[in-house]
Amino acid sequence: MHTIVTIVFFIYGLVFGSFFNVVGLRVPNGTFLAQTRSYCDTCQRTLTWKELIPVWSFLRQRGKCSQCSEKISLLYPIMELATGILAAISFYRYGWNEQTFLGLLLIALIIPITVSDLAYRKIPNKLLLFFTPFFVGLRILYPQPSLWESLMGAGLAFGLVFVIILVSNGGMGAGDLKYFTLLGFIFGPYHFLLLFFLATLYGAITGMIIMKLKGGDRKMTIPFGPYISLAAVTVFYYGETIIQWYLSLLS
């Protein structure tokens, strides 16, 4: 039964992943409510239901619009699949409890933000403001970490990233600052420090790989939101294990 429900979570994750793609692409440019039906970004044609099946439609159409033959962004199937996998992992690991709900809420936050930052180099304030009350309410209902620790995490995140922005002369953006602050509230101070370390590690490794493969200088712009999101997922599922492993090395 647990396996069957996990598969159901995966399927629903695929469906919501498709919606999160739309949110991440439309909210930053103000077109989220402009048209209720999904459409091709190039020819503006309204898509049929056969073209809206997560992942499968992309594969069936070979990554192109069936009318104008314009390539469809890989963001669509990748984010749909990622949402499905993360939703399934959340239920598989935690079952029916508050951690699963927190995981689903976290996924709903990080997927559209990742899409938005990759597409526009922007982390929308509207998304952060929309989700903040939900995380505050969840922390009040399930104080693990406590509300006080969450506030400490948010303060630490804001202070640390703000100093980095000042010292690096804009090395991080205001969107990164707000995103880190919300995640600091969600995870508390100790797990936030791990999250911050992993985000910078992921970003540094990926940046070096991109520079090696494509060339470029140290000043090239790389969206940092996806690495923050990846670090948040890592800490949510494996943060405590990583911390205990690290502490065991010190003992």
Buried (B, 14 or more C-beta within 10 A) or exposed (E): EEEEBBEEBBEBBBBBBBBBBBBBBBBBEEEBEEEEEBEBEEEEEEBEEEBEBBBEBBEEBEBEBBEEEEEBBEBBBBBBBBBBBBBBBBBBBBEEEEBBBBBBBBBBBBBBBBBBBBBBBBBBEEBBEBBBEBBBEBBEEEEEBEEEBBBBBBBBBBEBBBEBBEEEEEEBBEBBBBBBBBBBBBBBBBBBBBBBEBBBEBBEEBBEEEBEEEEEEEEEEBBBBBBBBBBBBBBBBBBEEBBEEEEEEEE
